[in-house]
Amino acid sequence: MSLRERVLLDGPAGKVEVFVDAPAGATGIALIAHPHPLYGGTADNKVVTTLAKAFRELGCVTLRPNFRGVGGSAGVHDHGIAETDDLRAVHAYARGRCGGDLPVYLAGFSFGAYVITRLAQQLVAAGNPARRLVLVGTASGFLEGLRRYETAAVPADTIVIHGAADETVPLANVLAWAEPLNLPVTVIPGADHFFHRRLHLIRDIIHRQWQHRAD
């Protein structure tokens, strides 16, 4: 059993809406970011809820914030810059609520994965790095709609999952980002950007790689 609740936090631009699932006896904290808000992304996205379920199965409290301008979150879209500040506020809330001793994991899908890499970089600079990252359909490079993402470097044990048939973020973009980092990418054959009919594979991959790479 887990306690589910909707929380409104004080963020840099006003309230940040966060959906919290807290299983009994949690051994970690997972902060999960959703896809692009201007293209329908919300905390209820199926990839995001799949990630949350995987982390709860691993014993984590999960937090799924809505980016600014989505749902009950105040503010307007800022291309990932101010959104990173909002995630810092959610991270601080999670540490205060659950205690500073629990490891923090970060995960994101698409635009959310890009913002998570920014947050992870800031946490490293602050001397408080996340324990591990999971990135799915990571926004990187030049995308349709004149969007370009300079995705930050991530640790070598980051779990990166991408669809071979991703029409939104071409697989080649993610491979070009990962190659200089010597970062493995797990590719799901036939999967599109939203992993239709393949969501279960995301959970399977996380569980398998978690066991192989767990501290």
Stockholm file with secondary structure:
# STOCKHOLM 1.0

chainA/1-215         MSLRERVLLDGPAGKVEVFVDAPAGATGIALIAHPHPLYGGTADNKVVTTLAKAFRELGCVTLRPNFRGVGGSAGVHDHGIAETDDLRAVHAYARGRCGGDLPVYLAGFSFGAYVITRLAQQLVAAGNPARRLVLVGTASGFLEGLRRYETAAVPADTIVIHGAADETVPLANVLAWAEPLNLPVTVIPGADHFFHRRLHLIRDIIHRQWQHRAD
#=GR chainA/1-215 SS CEEEEEEEEEETTEEEEEEEEEETTCCEEEEEECSCGGGTCCTTCHHHHHHHHHHHHTTEEEEEECCTTSTTCCSCCCTTHHHHHHHHHHHHHHHHHHCTTSCEEEEEETHHHHHHHHHHHHHHHTTCCCSEEEEESCCCEEETTTEEECCCCCCTTCEEEEETTCSSSCHHHHHHHHGGGTCCCEEETTCCTTCTTCHHHHHHHHHHHHHHHCC
#=GC SS_cons         CEEEEEEEEEETTEEEEEEEEEETTCCEEEEEECSCGGGTCCTTCHHHHHHHHHHHHTTEEEEEECCTTSTTCCSCCCTTHHHHHHHHHHHHHHHHHHCTTSCEEEEEETHHHHHHHHHHHHHHHTTCCCSEEEEESCCCEEETTTEEECCCCCCTTCEEEEETTCSSSCHHHHHHHHGGGTCCCEEETTCCTTCTTCHHHHHHHHHHHHHHHCC
//
